[in-house]
């Protein structure tokens, strides 16, 4: 007697009616429920402020670390910049004296001096590269610290604003309950 389309239409009407009846009969939120929601929002604001303060501390620490790396790197760079030319000169002199040995002992001494000069040159060049890398790492840490600091400040400002808004909602609710 009922077709498939008719059965589907009746089922849809029954579902729609039951949803409408349930929606219309739901009770409004109690003041306790509203205060509970406000309290949760307040806690979220406080958490955001705490997280922001932690980011600020971490950012400050990272900036100080980066500044110290830059200072240490600059000192090492100056030292290496003086050491490289001196080591290069010593190496060049050792190279220039090769072939002037009059005996085996002199040749051994020249070879030893050349190896030492070459080692000193490589070490001073490596110290120069390390100093430059330390300065670069320091700049990176300062940059990252500044980003973290800015984000932390933004979190603190947003969390503080959220707390003020929620506090106003709480005061409004409290006055409605008392009034």
C-alpha positions as CSV (number, residue, x, y, z in Angstrom):
1,X,0.0,0.0,0.0
2,X,2.8,2.4,0.8
3,X,5.5,2.9,-1.8
4,X,9.2,3.2,-0.9
5,X,9.0,7.0,-1.5
6,X,6.0,7.3,0.8
7,X,7.8,5.4,3.5
8,X,10.9,7.6,3.2
9,X,8.8,10.7,3.4
10,X,6.9,9.6,6.5
11,X,10.2,8.6,8.1
12,X,11.7,12.0,7.3
13,X,8.7,13.8,8.8
14,X,8.9,11.7,12.0
15,X,12.6,12.5,12.4
16,X,12.1,16.2,11.7
17,X,9.2,16.4,14.1
18,X,11.1,14.6,16.9
19,X,14.2,16.9,16.4
20,X,11.8,20.0,16.5
21,X,10.1,18.7,19.7
22,X,13.4,18.0,21.4
23,X,14.9,21.4,20.4
24,X,11.8,23.3,21.6
25,X,11.7,21.5,24.9
26,X,15.3,21.9,25.9
27,X,15.8,23.9,29.0
28,X,17.9,27.1,28.9
29,X,21.3,27.1,30.6
30,X,21.2,27.7,34.3
31,X,23.3,30.4,36.0
32,X,25.5,27.7,37.3
33,X,26.1,26.4,33.8
34,X,26.9,29.9,32.6
35,X,29.3,30.6,35.5
36,X,31.0,27.3,34.8
37,X,31.5,28.3,31.1
38,X,32.9,31.7,32.2
39,X,35.2,30.0,34.7
40,X,36.6,27.7,32.0
41,X,37.2,30.7,29.7
42,X,38.8,32.6,32.5
43,X,41.2,29.6,33.1
44,X,42.0,29.6,29.4
45,X,43.0,33.2,29.6
46,X,45.1,32.6,32.6
47,X,46.8,29.7,30.9
48,X,47.5,31.9,27.8
49,X,49.1,34.5,30.1
50,X,51.2,31.9,31.8
51,X,52.3,30.4,28.5
52,X,53.2,33.9,27.2
53,X,55.2,34.6,30.3
54,X,57.1,31.4,29.9
55,X,57.8,32.2,26.2
56,X,59.1,35.6,27.3
57,X,61.5,34.0,29.8
58,X,62.7,31.5,27.2
59,X,63.0,34.3,24.6
60,X,65.1,36.5,27.0
61,X,67.3,33.5,27.8
62,X,67.8,32.7,24.1
63,X,68.6,36.3,23.3
64,X,71.2,36.4,26.1
65,X,72.7,33.1,24.9
66,X,72.9,34.5,21.4
67,X,74.5,37.7,22.5
68,X,77.1,35.8,24.5
69,X,77.8,33.6,21.5
70,X,78.3,36.7,19.3
71,X,80.6,38.3,21.8
72,X,82.7,35.1,22.2
73,X,82.7,34.6,18.5
74,X,83.9,38.1,17.9
75,X,86.7,37.7,20.3
76,X,87.7,34.4,18.7
77,X,87.4,36.0,15.2
78,X,89.8,38.8,16.1
79,X,92.3,36.3,17.5
80,X,92.0,34.0,14.5
81,X,92.3,37.0,12.1
82,X,95.6,37.7,13.6
83,X,96.7,34.1,13.8
84,X,95.9,33.2,10.1
85,X,98.4,35.7,8.5
86,X,101.1,34.8,11.1
87,X,100.6,31.1,10.4
88,X,100.6,31.7,6.7
89,X,103.8,33.6,6.9
90,X,105.4,30.8,9.0
91,X,104.2,28.2,6.4
92,X,105.5,30.3,3.5
93,X,108.9,30.6,5.2
94,X,109.0,26.9,5.8
95,X,108.3,26.2,2.2
96,X,110.9,28.7,1.1
97,X,113.6,26.9,3.1
98,X,112.9,23.5,1.5
99,X,115.7,22.3,-0.6
100,X,118.4,24.2,1.3
101,X,119.3,21.4,3.6
102,X,123.0,20.4,3.7
103,X,122.4,17.0,5.3
104,X,119.7,14.6,6.4
105,X,119.3,16.1,9.8
106,X,118.6,19.5,8.3
107,X,116.1,18.0,5.8
108,X,114.4,16.2,8.7
109,X,114.2,19.5,10.6
110,X,112.8,21.3,7.6
111,X,110.2,18.7,7.1
112,X,109.2,18.9,10.8
113,X,109.0,22.7,10.6
114,X,106.9,22.5,7.4
115,X,104.5,20.0,9.1
116,X,104.2,22.2,12.2
117,X,103.6,25.3,10.1
118,X,101.0,23.6,8.0
119,X,99.2,22.3,11.1
120,X,99.2,25.8,12.7
121,X,97.9,27.3,9.5
122,X,95.0,24.7,9.3
123,X,94.2,25.2,12.9
124,X,94.1,29.0,12.6
125,X,91.9,28.7,9.5
126,X,89.6,26.3,11.3
127,X,89.5,28.7,14.3
128,X,88.4,31.4,11.9
129,X,85.6,29.3,10.5
130,X,84.5,28.3,14.0
131,X,84.4,31.9,15.1
132,X,82.4,32.9,12.1
133,X,80.0,30.0,12.7
134,X,79.6,30.9,16.4
135,X,78.7,34.5,15.5
136,X,76.2,33.2,13.0
137,X,74.7,30.8,15.6
138,X,74.5,33.7,18.0
139,X,72.7,35.9,15.5
140,X,70.2,33.0,14.9
141,X,69.6,32.6,18.6
142,X,69.0,36.3,19.0
143,X,66.6,36.3,16.1
144,X,64.7,33.2,17.4
145,X,64.7,34.7,20.9
146,X,63.2,37.9,19.6
147,X,60.5,36.0,17.8
148,X,59.7,33.9,20.9
149,X,59.7,37.1,23.0
150,X,57.2,38.8,20.6
151,X,55.0,35.8,20.6
152,X,55.0,35.6,24.4
153,X,54.1,39.3,24.7
154,X,51.3,38.7,22.2
155,X,50.0,35.7,24.3
156,X,50.2,37.8,27.5
157,X,48.3,40.7,25.9
158,X,45.6,38.3,24.4
159,X,45.3,36.3,27.6
160,X,44.9,39.5,29.7
161,X,42.3,40.9,27.3
162,X,40.4,37.5,27.4
163,X,40.5,37.5,31.2
164,X,39.2,41.0,31.3
165,X,36.3,40.1,29.0
166,X,35.5,37.0,30.9
167,X,35.7,38.9,34.2
168,X,33.2,41.4,32.8
169,X,30.9,38.5,31.8
170,X,31.3,37.0,35.3
171,X,30.4,40.3,36.9
172,X,27.3,40.7,34.6
173,X,26.2,37.1,35.6
174,X,26.8,37.8,39.2
175,X,24.7,40.9,39.1
176,X,21.9,39.0,37.3
177,X,21.9,36.4,40.0
178,X,22.0,38.9,42.8
179,X,19.4,41.2,41.2
